[in-house]
Amino acid sequence: MPQPPLPFVCRFAPSPNGRLHLGHAFSALVNAEAAARTGGTFLLRMEDIDTTRCRPEFEQGILDDLAWLGIVPAAPPRRQSEHFADYAKAIARLEAMGLVYPAFESRSDIARAVIEAEAKEGHPAPRDPDGAPLYPFQRSGLSDGERAQRRAAGEPYVLRLDMAAAMEAIGSGPLFWPEARDLPEGSAVPAPADPAQWGDVVLARRDVPTSYHLSVVVDDALQGITRVIRGMDLFHATSVHVLLQRLLGLATPVYHHHRLILDGSGHKLSKSNSATSLLALRNCGATPEDIRARLGLDPLQPTPRM
């Protein structure tokens, strides 16, 4: 007889730089209900490392929207902006392993190098799974001593992961993560990880000691997340996260990448595209039951269709 799943520790991690939309509502509901069905814990995290765009009124709006949906986190939210020291420790560990280096090229420098390379080679430059050109420079282009001097002089820089060195550091064994299919409670299968397709990703900046890739890995570990349930748009990024977990000696949770909520044009809902907010829907008379119906969730038996 199948055994019930162990209690999940799940999290919803929005950025308080705007109002939540239907896509956020779907992810929050799936996480909260997966935790509830397993007798687990649902946590809230504010991904607010961008302190220029994230504002207290948006955080309050997130709390209001979740309460309206009937979602109650088990603890106050973890704010990334209050935990920069945690990320700095992780960066220091990677630097001590020789896996991180400061890079000084600006965005315009990178764009120019990509254009020049494409013109010379006659074909598009390599791109990551999101379609962005890979970092076109090499760590060997400057000695570590030169990089250290420029960093000490206060030049703007980002800290990049030396992907080749990182892959060598973990050895030749297969790299994968457990991916739960169907419902989040479903059995997991190994998903092959290929972090090299992302190139030398940015892990931190001079003024902000973290990036999404680093902070999400550190936060999931510190919060004891056992089941990461998030959108399919982050499926390929999991390769980088699993690599960082291996390098930092952190446990890899089970992942489940759920379907995306799309607009009428077939594009993922996003704040940048001015997706209709939950607040606007609420002001137009929508109820939480209406939201569930629009998301394909059963109002009586909260089991989402994945």
C-alpha positions in Angstrom: 0.0 0.0 0.0 1.5 3.4 -1.0 2.8 5.4 1.9 1.6 9.0 2.3 4.3 11.6 1.4 6.3 13.1 4.2 5.3 16.6 5.3 6.5 19.1 2.8 8.2 22.4 3.6 7.2 24.6 0.7 7.7 28.3 0.0 6.3 31.1 -2.2 9.0 33.7 -3.1 7.7 36.8 -4.9 9.6 40.0 -5.4 7.8 43.0 -3.8 8.3 45.2 -6.8 4.7 45.2 -8.0 1.3 43.7 -7.4 0.6 39.9 -7.7 -1.2 38.6 -10.7 -2.9 35.3 -11.6 0.5 33.5 -12.2 1.6 34.4 -8.7 -1.8 33.2 -7.3 -1.4 29.8 -9.0 2.1 29.2 -7.6 1.1 30.4 -4.1 -2.0 28.2 -4.1 -0.2 25.1 -5.4 2.6 25.5 -2.7 0.2 26.2 0.1 -2.1 23.3 -0.7 0.8 20.9 -1.2 2.0 21.7 2.2 -1.4 21.4 3.7 -2.2 18.1 2.1 1.0 16.6 3.5 0.7 18.1 7.0 3.7 20.3 6.2 4.7 23.9 6.3 4.1 26.8 3.9 6.6 29.7 4.1 6.8 33.1 2.5 10.0 34.7 1.2 10.4 38.2 -0.1 13.0 38.3 -2.9 13.9 42.0 -2.4 17.6 42.2 -3.2 16.7 44.9 -5.7 16.3 47.6 -3.0 15.6 50.3 -5.6 12.5 48.7 -7.0 11.1 46.7 -4.0 9.0 48.8 -1.7 7.1 48.2 1.6 3.7 48.9 0.0 4.2 46.1 -2.5 5.1 43.7 0.3 2.0 44.7 2.2 0.0 44.1 -1.0 1.4 40.6 -1.3 0.3 39.9 2.3 -3.1 41.3 1.6 -3.5 39.2 -1.6 -2.5 36.0 0.1 -4.8 36.6 3.0 -7.7 37.3 0.5 -6.9 34.0 -1.2 -7.0 32.2 2.1 -3.3 31.5 2.3 -1.6 32.0 5.7 2.2 31.5 5.9 3.5 29.6 9.0 5.9 32.4 9.9 6.8 36.0 9.1 8.4 36.4 5.6 12.1 36.0 5.2 13.4 39.2 3.5 16.5 38.7 1.4 17.6 42.2 2.0 18.0 41.4 5.7 20.3 38.4 5.0 23.1 39.7 2.8 25.6 38.3 5.3 24.4 34.8 4.5 25.0 35.2 0.8 28.4 36.9 1.5 29.5 33.8 3.4 28.5 31.5 0.5 30.4 33.7 -1.9 33.5 33.7 0.3 33.4 29.9 0.4 33.3 29.7 -3.4 36.1 32.3 -3.7 38.2 30.3 -1.3 37.8 27.3 -3.6 39.0 29.5 -6.6 35.7 29.2 -8.4 34.7 32.9 -8.5 36.3 35.8 -10.2 35.6 39.6 -10.6 34.7 40.6 -14.1 34.7 44.3 -15.1 32.9 44.4 -18.5 29.8 46.5 -18.6 26.6 45.4 -20.3 27.5 47.6 -23.3 31.0 45.9 -23.4 29.4 42.5 -23.5 26.8 43.5 -26.1 29.5 45.0 -28.3 31.7 41.9 -28.0 28.8 39.6 -28.9 28.0 41.7 -32.0 31.6 41.7 -33.1 31.9 37.9 -32.6 28.7 37.3 -34.6 29.9 39.5 -37.4 33.3 37.7 -37.5 31.9 34.1 -37.2 28.9 34.7 -39.4 26.4 33.0 -37.1 24.7 33.8 -33.8 26.7 33.7 -30.6 26.0 30.9 -28.1 23.0 31.6 -25.9 21.7 30.4 -22.6 18.4 28.6 -22.2 16.7 32.0 -21.7 18.0 33.2 -25.1 20.6 35.6 -23.7 24.1 35.5 -25.2 26.7 33.8 -23.0 29.4 35.9 -21.4 31.8 36.3 -24.3 35.1 36.8 -22.4 37.5 34.4 -20.6 38.7 34.5 -17.1 42.2 34.0 -18.5 42.0 37.3 -20.3 43.3 38.9 -17.1 45.5 37.4 -14.4 44.0 36.9 -11.0 46.5 39.5 -9.7 45.2 42.1 -12.2 41.7 41.4 -11.2 42.5 41.7 -7.6 44.2 45.1 -8.1 41.2 46.5 -10.1 38.8 45.2 -7.5 40.8 46.8 -4.7 40.9 50.1 -6.7 37.1 50.3 -6.5 36.2 49.6 -10.2 32.7 48.4 -10.8 32.5 44.6 -11.1 30.4 41.5 -10.9 31.5 38.2 -9.4 31.1 35.3 -11.9 31.2 31.6 -11.4 34.1 30.0 -13.3 31.8 27.3 -14.8 34.6 25.1 -16.2 36.4 25.1 -12.8 33.1 24.5 -11.0 32.3 21.5 -13.1 35.8 20.1 -12.6 35.4 20.6 -8.8 32.4 18.4 -8.6 34.0 15.5 -10.4 32.9 13.5 -13.4 29.8 11.9 -11.9 26.3 12.7 -13.2 24.6 15.8 -12.0 20.9 15.8 -11.7 18.0 16.8 -9.5 14.8 14.9 -8.5 11.9 16.3 -10.4 8.4 15.4 -9.3 6.0 14.8 -12.2 2.2 15.3 -12.2 1.1 16.6 -8.9 3.7 17.9 -6.5 3.2 14.8 -4.3 4.0 12.5 -7.2 7.1 10.4 -7.4 10.3 12.0 -8.5 12.5 11.1 -11.5 16.1 12.2 -12.1 16.3 15.3 -14.3 19.8 15.7 -15.9 21.5 19.0 -15.1 23.6 20.9 -17.6 24.8 24.0 -15.9 27.5 24.6 -18.5 24.9 25.8 -20.9 24.6 29.0 -18.8 28.3 29.9 -19.0 30.0 32.0 -16.3 26.9 33.2 -14.5 26.8 36.2 -12.2 26.7 35.3 -8.5 27.1 38.8 -6.9 27.8 42.4 -7.6 30.0 45.0 -6.0 27.1 46.7 -4.3 24.8 43.6 -3.8 26.5 40.5 -2.5 24.2 38.1 -4.2 22.1 37.3 -7.3 19.0 35.2 -7.9 20.9 32.0 -8.5 22.9 32.3 -5.3 20.3 33.6 -2.9 17.6 31.1 -3.9 20.0 28.2 -3.1 21.1 29.7 0.2 17.6 30.6 1.2 16.1 27.2 0.4 18.8 25.5 2.5 18.5 27.9 5.5 14.7 27.7 5.5 14.8 23.9 5.2 12.7 23.7 2.0 12.1 20.1 1.0 9.9 20.7 -2.1 10.6 23.6 -4.5 7.4 24.2 -6.5 7.8 26.9 -9.1 7.0 27.7 -12.7 8.3 25.8 -15.7 10.2 28.9 -16.8 12.8 28.1 -14.1 13.3 24.5 -15.1 16.6 25.0 -16.9 17.9 27.4 -14.2 17.7 24.5 -11.8 20.9 23.1 -13.4 22.8 26.1 -11.9 21.1 25.7 -8.5 22.0 22.0 -8.3 25.6 22.8 -9.1 25.8 25.5 -6.4 24.2 23.1 -3.9 26.8 20.5 -4.7 29.7 23.0 -4.4 28.4 24.5 -1.1 27.5 21.1 0.4 23.8 21.8 0.6 21.0 19.3 0.3 19.0 19.3 -3.0 15.3 19.4 -2.5 12.7 17.7 -4.7 11.6 20.1 -7.5 8.3 20.4 -9.3 8.0 22.9 -12.1 4.4 23.6 -12.8 2.6 24.9 -15.8 2.6 28.6 -16.5 -0.4 30.9 -16.6 -0.5 32.6 -20.0 -2.2 35.7 -21.4 -4.4 35.8 -24.4 -1.3 36.0 -26.7 0.2 32.8 -25.2 2.9 34.7 -23.2 3.7 34.2 -19.6 2.0 36.7 -17.3 4.5 39.1 -15.9 4.6 42.5 -14.1 6.8 43.9 -16.8 4.0 43.2 -19.3 1.4 44.9 -17.1 -0.5 41.7 -16.3 -3.8 42.4 -14.6 -3.2 42.3 -10.8 -5.2 40.4 -8.2 -6.1 43.7 -6.7 -7.6 44.9 -10.0 -9.6 41.7 -10.3 -10.8 42.0 -6.7 -11.9 45.6 -7.3 -13.9 44.4 -10.3 -15.8 42.0 -8.1 -13.8 38.8 -8.4 -13.9 36.4 -5.5 -11.2 33.9 -4.4 -13.5 31.2 -5.9 -13.5 33.0 -9.2 -9.7 33.1 -9.2 -9.5 29.4 -8.5 -11.9 28.7 -11.4 -9.8 30.9 -13.8 -6.7 28.9 -12.7 -8.3 25.5 -13.2 -8.4 24.7 -9.5 -11.3 22.8 -8.0 -13.0 25.0 -5.4 -14.1 22.0 -3.4 -11.2 19.6 -3.7 -8.1 21.9 -4.0 -6.1 19.6 -6.3 -4.5 21.6 -9.1 -4.3 20.3 -12.7 -0.6 20.4 -13.6 
